[in-house]
Every structure is written in structure tokens, then in C-alpha cells.
Amino acid sequence: MTLVTDEGWTGGAPGSSERETQQVEGTELRFMWDYGVTVPLWDATGLLPDDREWLVTALGLDRSLVDELQAWGEAMEHLDANPRLGTPKAYRDLDRQAKKLVVRLQDELAGRFTVTYVSW
């Protein structure tokens, strides 16, 4: 796992409906949350679709991992939308969970992609 902090990442993030193929660009995936993002995975061209079947087919991810990625994104969105809940501990807990998800991603994608974690 590579950890990147305080680095901007923009990639012209296409929405799920805009990415028509199951092709992933490049050999690096970034785990990076942003507002409105359910599954925080980005390739060289931008945000990957959050569609469960697309992620299973295109990346070969286990469905349970996709479910956990979606749950993490939803928890982060909820935390961010409710400032009174956004305690330092709450963000640390999600950060720890994100790092574990990145390790799982790297294990499942070994040899095909490098996964980089970009903290918020």
C-alpha cells in the first residue's frame, strides 16, 4: 500500500453511467474519497463506476469487498454531511478502516494493479 497525503488528484471523474466499457486505465488505482463518491476507487482517467457488478466483472473483486467499499463510502458521506458527528475519533476510525480495505484491495488485485491510498 502506498500512502499519499495532501496531494490533489483530479482526473475528470466520469460518473458510473458515463463509463461504457469495463476497461480500467493504467496500472494504479487510488482509494480516495470525495463528496458524493460511494466507492472511492479511481484510475488514470477518473472515478470508477460504483456499480457492484461492474466492479466484480472489471476488477474481479469479491462481492463482499465491494459491499464493504460501498459501506465505507456511505459512512464517510454520512459523517461529512453531519458535522456534529465528524469528531477526530470518527475520522480516525474511518481512516483505519480505509487502510484495511486498501490492503484487501491490493491482495485481490495483486499483479494487476497497485493500490494507493490518498487520505482526505
CORNOR-V180013 format. One record per pair of residues at least 24 apart in sequence whose C-alpha atoms are under 10 Angstrom apart, sorted by the first residue. I is the first residue (numbers start at 1). GAP is how many residues later the second one is. D is the distance in Angstrom with one decimal. If there is no record, write none. Layout:
I|GAP|D, I|GAP|D
//
This chain:
1|98|8.3, 1|99|9.8, 1|101|6.8, 1|102|6.4, 1|103|9.9, 1|104|9.3, 1|105|7.0, 1|106|9.8, 1|113|7.6, 1|114|6.0, 1|115|5.8, 1|116|6.9, 2|28|9.3, 2|97|9.9, 2|100|9.2, 2|101|9.9, 2|112|8.3, 2|113|6.8, 2|114|4.6, 2|115|5.9, 2|116|8.3, 3|27|9.7, 3|28|9.7, 3|96|8.9, 3|99|9.8, 3|112|9.2, 3|113|6.0, 3|114|4.8, 3|115|6.0, 3|116|7.5, 4|26|9.5, 4|27|10.0, 4|28|9.7, 4|112|7.1, 4|113|5.9, 4|114|4.7, 4|115|6.6, 4|116|9.4, 5|112|8.4, 5|113|5.7, 5|114|5.5, 5|115|7.3, 6|112|8.0, 6|113|7.6, 6|114|7.4, 7|111|7.5, 7|112|8.7, 7|113|9.0, 8|110|8.9, 8|112|9.6, 9|33|9.4, 9|35|9.9, 9|37|9.0, 9|109|8.7, 10|32|9.5, 10|34|9.3, 10|35|8.7, 10|36|7.1, 10|37|9.2, 11|31|8.2, 11|32|8.1, 11|33|6.7, 11|34|5.2, 11|35|4.3, 11|36|7.4, 12|32|9.4, 12|33|6.5, 12|34|5.4, 12|35|7.8, 13|29|8.0, 13|30|9.3, 13|31|9.7, 13|32|6.9, 13|33|4.0, 13|34|4.6, 13|35|7.8, 13|36|9.7, 14|28|9.8, 14|31|8.0, 14|32|6.1, 14|33|5.8, 14|34|7.4, 14|35|8.0, 15|31|8.9, 15|32|6.9, 15|33|7.6, 15|34|6.4, 15|35|8.5, 16|31|8.1, 16|32|6.8, 16|33|4.0, 16|34|6.1, 16|35|6.9, 16|38|9.3, 17|32|7.4, 17|33|9.4, 17|34|9.1, 18|30|9.8, 18|31|8.5, 19|27|9.9, 19|28|9.3, 19|29|7.8, 19|30|7.0, 20|29|9.6, 21|33|9.3, 21|37|8.8, 22|26|9.7, 22|27|9.5, 22|32|6.9, 22|33|8.6, 22|35|7.6, 22|36|5.1, 22|37|8.5, 23|25|9.9, 23|35|6.7, 23|36|8.9, 24|24|8.1, 24|34|7.3, 24|35|8.0, 24|89|9.7, 26|86|9.7, 26|87|8.1, 26|88|9.6, 27|84|9.3, 27|85|6.6, 27|86|4.7, 27|87|6.3, 27|88|8.7, 28|84|8.7, 28|85|5.2, 28|86|4.7, 28|87|5.9, 28|88|7.2, 29|73|10.0, 29|76|9.5, 29|77|9.4, 29|80|9.7, 29|83|10.0, 29|84|6.5, 29|85|6.1, 29|86|4.9, 29|87|6.2, 29|88|8.7, 30|72|9.0, 30|83|9.8, 30|84|8.3, 30|85|5.6, 30|86|4.7, 30|87|5.8, 30|88|6.8, 31|38|9.6, 31|67|8.1, 31|68|9.2, 31|70|8.9, 31|71|7.0, 31|74|9.2, 31|84|7.0, 31|85|6.1, 31|86|4.9, 31|87|6.1, 31|88|8.3, 32|41|9.6, 32|66|9.2, 32|84|8.5, 32|85|6.4, 32|86|5.1, 32|87|6.5, 32|88|7.4, 33|39|9.5, 33|40|7.1, 33|43|7.9, 33|44|8.8, 33|65|9.7, 33|84|9.6, 33|85|8.0, 33|86|7.7, 33|87|6.9, 34|39|8.9, 34|42|9.1, 34|43|8.5, 34|46|10.0, 34|86|8.1, 35|38|9.4, 35|41|8.9, 35|42|6.8, 35|45|8.3, 35|46|9.2, 36|37|8.5, 36|38|8.8, 36|40|9.5, 36|41|6.8, 37|33|9.0, 37|36|6.4, 37|37|8.1, 37|39|9.1, 37|40|7.7, 38|31|7.8, 38|32|5.4, 38|33|7.8, 38|34|7.8, 38|35|4.5, 38|36|5.8, 38|37|9.1, 38|38|8.7, 38|39|7.8, 39|27|8.0, 39|28|9.2, 39|29|9.2, 39|30|5.7, 39|31|5.1, 39|32|8.4, 39|33|7.9, 39|34|5.6, 39|35|8.4, 40|29|7.4, 40|30|8.2, 40|32|8.7, 40|33|6.5, 40|58|9.7, 40|77|9.9, 40|78|9.9, 41|28|8.9, 41|74|9.2, 41|75|9.7, 41|76|9.6, 42|73|9.7, 42|74|9.7, 43|70|9.8, 43|72|9.7, 59|46|9.8, 59|49|8.9, 59|50|7.5, 59|53|9.1, 59|54|9.4, 60|48|7.8, 60|49|7.8, 61|43|9.8, 61|44|7.9, 61|47|6.6, 61|48|7.8, 62|43|9.5, 62|46|8.0, 65|36|7.9, 65|39|7.8, 65|40|7.9, 65|43|9.4, 66|35|9.9, 66|39|9.6, 68|29|9.7, 68|30|9.9, 68|33|7.9, 69|28|9.9, 69|29|8.5, 69|32|7.3, 69|33|9.6, 69|36|9.6, 72|25|7.9, 72|26|7.5, 72|29|9.0, 73|25|9.5, 91|29|9.6, 95|24|7.5, 95|25|8.9
//
